[in-house]
Amino acid sequence: QDAIDKKEKRSETFKAALYGLETRTPALKTEELGRRAPQWVRDNLVTMCMRCKEPFNAITRRRHHCRACGYVVCARCSDYKAELQYDGNRLNRVCQECYVFLTGHVVPEDREGKHKGILEKEAAEVSGKSLLCSSLQLLDKNGKGGTRGWFVIPQDDPLVLYIYAAPQDVRAHTSIPLLGYQVRDLPQGDSRHLFQLVQSRQVYTFMADSEELKQHWMRTMARSAAGITHPEEGEDADS
């Protein structure tokens, strides 16, 4: 049992380190754009264009990288060329924002992005300043299948749970207001770490990767549901 406990602890430490890397891809400072080669955001960390927020697909909206900032963007949002100093001032594919910054040219109004909506909080940004964030699975009503994603309770919006498809997405696909919900523990049966949010007839069932992570989510959600918006004493805000 001691060997099993040690193995699980090492596994959780590795997962925590991995999640930290996934949500904190280094970004270039504005003054470095075009002067230094960016670190590209990995394709598998986003499901939508990091500029216009439209979902990617294999046919009509494919992934491209801005050579200036390293963001994963669609063809429409990267349909620009700018000279990059780090590449010998050769023209490279860049996103709209980098194009405007590097060239000073104004983009026509019909190509400008939409105003940000309530779900348009960047996953990496809010994860870095969150009460809690990690991968979870939201099960369907039958409890057999469901959606695995990146779940975040931001510090600046601590009464809402944001659900992203991937850790680097720039738009959440849904959110759940937590205030007034009850947090319910479920038996561990068949090695699944399950818990629920319950309010009237509305029930959300979640599955965590470990019992420790499940208990952490249950505590944090219960505090948010009760309107307690500050982190627990002795804990880091984004732990």
C-alpha positions in Angstrom: 0.0 0.0 0.0 2.9 2.3 0.8 4.4 1.7 -2.6 1.0 2.4 -4.3 0.6 5.6 -2.3 4.0 6.8 -3.4 3.4 6.0 -7.0 0.1 7.9 -7.0 1.7 10.9 -5.4 4.5 11.0 -8.0 1.8 10.7 -10.7 -0.1 13.6 -9.4 3.0 15.7 -9.1 3.9 15.0 -12.7 0.3 15.9 -13.8 0.4 19.1 -11.9 3.7 20.1 -13.5 2.4 19.1 -16.9 -0.8 21.3 -16.4 1.5 24.2 -15.4 3.5 23.9 -18.6 0.3 23.7 -20.7 -1.3 26.8 -19.2 1.8 29.0 -19.1 3.3 29.0 -22.6 5.8 31.9 -22.6 4.7 34.9 -24.6 6.9 37.5 -26.2 6.8 41.0 -25.0 5.3 43.5 -27.4 8.6 45.1 -28.2 10.1 41.7 -29.0 7.5 40.9 -31.8 9.4 40.3 -35.1 12.7 40.6 -33.4 12.7 37.2 -31.7 11.3 33.9 -32.8 8.3 33.0 -30.7 7.6 29.7 -29.0 4.7 28.2 -30.9 1.6 27.2 -28.9 1.1 23.5 -29.5 -1.7 22.5 -31.9 -3.3 20.1 -29.4 -3.7 22.7 -26.7 -6.4 24.7 -28.7 -9.6 23.8 -30.4 -10.4 27.2 -31.8 -8.6 30.1 -33.4 -6.9 32.2 -30.7 -7.9 35.4 -32.5 -11.5 35.1 -33.9 -12.5 32.1 -31.5 -14.0 30.1 -34.4 -13.6 26.3 -33.9 -11.0 24.5 -36.1 -12.0 21.7 -38.4 -10.1 19.5 -40.9 -11.5 21.1 -44.0 -12.7 24.7 -43.9 -10.8 26.1 -40.9 -7.4 24.6 -40.5 -4.6 25.5 -38.0 -1.8 27.9 -38.8 0.8 29.6 -36.6 1.6 33.3 -36.5 5.3 33.6 -37.1 5.4 36.7 -34.9 3.6 35.8 -31.7 3.3 32.0 -32.1 -0.5 31.8 -31.7 -2.5 29.1 -33.4 -4.9 30.9 -35.8 -7.1 30.2 -38.7 -6.3 31.0 -42.3 -8.6 34.1 -42.3 -6.9 35.5 -39.2 -3.4 34.8 -40.5 -4.0 36.1 -44.0 -1.3 38.8 -43.6 2.4 39.2 -44.4 5.0 41.2 -42.5 8.7 41.5 -42.4 10.3 39.8 -39.4 13.7 40.9 -38.2 14.7 37.5 -36.8 14.2 36.0 -40.2 16.3 38.4 -42.1 13.4 40.8 -42.7 11.7 38.3 -45.0 7.9 38.3 -45.3 6.2 35.8 -43.1 2.6 34.8 -42.3 1.3 36.7 -39.3 -2.0 37.3 -37.5 -4.0 40.5 -37.8 -2.9 42.0 -34.4 0.8 41.4 -35.2 0.3 42.8 -38.7 -1.1 46.0 -37.4 1.7 46.3 -34.8 4.5 45.5 -37.2 3.4 47.5 -40.2 1.2 50.3 -38.8 -1.4 49.5 -41.5 -5.1 49.8 -40.6 -7.2 46.7 -41.1 -10.6 47.3 -42.8 -13.6 47.3 -40.4 -15.2 44.3 -42.1 -12.2 42.2 -41.1 -12.0 43.3 -37.5 -12.9 40.8 -34.7 -16.0 40.8 -32.6 -16.2 42.4 -29.2 -15.5 40.0 -26.3 -18.4 38.2 -24.8 -18.9 36.7 -21.3 -17.2 33.4 -22.3 -14.2 35.0 -24.0 -11.8 34.6 -21.2 -8.5 33.1 -22.3 -7.9 29.7 -20.6 -4.2 30.3 -20.0 -4.8 33.7 -18.6 -7.5 32.8 -16.1 -5.7 29.5 -15.2 -2.7 31.5 -14.1 -4.9 33.5 -11.7 -7.5 31.0 -10.6 -8.9 29.5 -7.4 -8.5 26.1 -9.0 -8.0 24.7 -12.5 -7.4 21.2 -13.9 -8.6 18.7 -16.3 -12.0 17.1 -15.4 -14.7 15.1 -17.2 -18.3 16.3 -17.2 -20.4 13.1 -17.5 -23.7 12.8 -19.4 -27.0 12.1 -17.8 -26.4 8.3 -18.0 -23.0 8.7 -16.3 -21.3 6.6 -18.9 -19.8 9.1 -21.3 -19.2 12.8 -21.3 -16.9 15.7 -22.2 -13.4 15.9 -21.0 -12.0 19.5 -20.8 -10.2 22.1 -18.9 -12.1 23.5 -15.9 -11.3 26.8 -14.2 -12.7 29.0 -11.4 -11.1 32.4 -11.9 -10.1 34.6 -9.0 -11.8 37.6 -10.7 -15.0 35.7 -11.3 -15.0 33.2 -8.4 -18.7 32.3 -8.5 -18.5 30.8 -12.0 -17.0 27.6 -13.3 -15.7 28.0 -16.9 -15.3 24.9 -19.1 -12.8 24.9 -21.9 -12.2 22.2 -24.5 -8.4 22.6 -24.2 -5.9 24.5 -21.8 -4.9 27.2 -24.3 -8.3 28.0 -25.8 -9.2 31.7 -25.9 -12.9 31.1 -25.4 -14.8 28.9 -22.9 -17.5 26.8 -24.6 -19.8 27.0 -21.5 -20.0 28.2 -17.9 -21.9 27.2 -14.8 -22.9 29.8 -12.2 -22.0 28.1 -8.9 -23.9 30.2 -6.4 -26.6 28.3 -4.6 -25.5 24.8 -5.7 -24.9 21.9 -3.3 -21.8 19.8 -3.7 -22.5 16.1 -3.3 -19.9 13.3 -2.9 -20.5 10.0 -4.7 -19.1 6.5 -3.9 -15.8 5.7 -5.6 -17.3 2.6 -7.4 -15.2 1.1 -10.2 -12.3 3.3 -9.3 -14.0 6.5 -10.6 -13.7 9.6 -8.5 -17.2 11.2 -8.9 -18.9 14.2 -7.4 -21.9 16.3 -8.3 -23.3 19.9 -8.3 -27.0 19.8 -7.5 -29.6 22.6 -7.5 -33.3 21.7 -7.7 -33.6 19.4 -10.7 -30.3 20.5 -12.3 -27.5 18.0 -11.7 -23.9 18.0 -13.0 -21.7 15.0 -12.5 -17.9 15.3 -12.7 -15.1 12.7 -12.7 -11.6 13.7 -11.4 -8.4 11.9 -12.1 -7.7 11.2 -8.4 -9.5 11.2 -5.0 -7.2 14.1 -3.9 -8.1 16.2 -6.9 -11.8 15.4 -6.4 -11.7 16.5 -2.8 -9.9 19.8 -3.8 -12.6 20.5 -6.3 -15.4 19.7 -3.9 -14.0 22.1 -1.3 -13.5 24.9 -3.8 -16.9 24.6 -5.4 -18.6 24.4 -2.1 -17.0 27.7 -1.0 -17.9 29.4 -4.3 -21.5 28.0 -4.0 -21.7 29.6 -0.6 -20.4 32.9 -1.9 -17.0 32.7 -0.3 -14.7 34.3 -2.9 -11.2 34.2 -1.3 -8.8 31.2 -1.4 -8.6 28.8 1.6 -5.9 29.8 4.2 -2.6 28.1 3.6 -3.3 27.4 -0.1 -2.0 29.2 -3.2 -4.8 30.7 -5.2 -4.1 28.6 -8.3 -3.1 25.4 -6.7 
